[in-house]
Amino acid sequence: MTRKVFTLLFLGFGIYYVFFFQTIDSSVKMVFKLIPMILLIALAFTTRVQLKAPYYWLISIGLIFCAIGDYTLQWFIVGLCFFLTGHIFYIFAFRSTQEAKTPLSVKILLGLYGAFMVYWIAGNVFQKGDTVLAIAVIAYILVILTMGWTSFRTGCKYAIIGACLFIISDSILATNRFMFDVPYAHELIMFTYYGAQFFLMLSISQYFNTRNSVEFQPTEGALNPN
């Protein structure tokens, strides 16, 4: 019951912040931005799993660092560092699993996309003379693409969807901030961002359910002892 309430509140506050941002008083916009993340953190920690293995803790902690990043993004480099740390926790969560392998096609696609974004976004920042920011952007691109890469190890579609949505969200954010104004940037960035975090939270229960179903699946020998 509690999780259903948290989920409904997340959807309500999330939709309100994404699509009715302009109606929110400037003095409380940050509060409304953080409420959906606080609810997701609560949902993560109240997820019922038989054994609270590293995946559970690492995803939950990653959500906390991203929530701090939401607040500190008003000081861009500081917020970037908190998000980068959050992604590192997600990477460790994904690397703690070995349910599947990342397809070669995904590795190639992410590699090419990363090279393009480094050349396009970071290259533009370098040209403007902000070397420190450009290096930070490159580091962030490498980390978030690694997060997307390793999400396939989980064999969990929610983890993969969450990672891909995060890459889309941050790509729009970077394009809007460094290259040109993206139409409906706020709606696109925040909708994909909240969606990413929501699916990453859901991946906790899905991962453990998938793992348990594999562990307790009868083998052919057990079914046919003779």
Salt bridges, closest charged atoms under 4 A:
ASP170 OD2 - HIS87 NE2 3.76
GLU215 OE2 - ARG211 NE 3.83
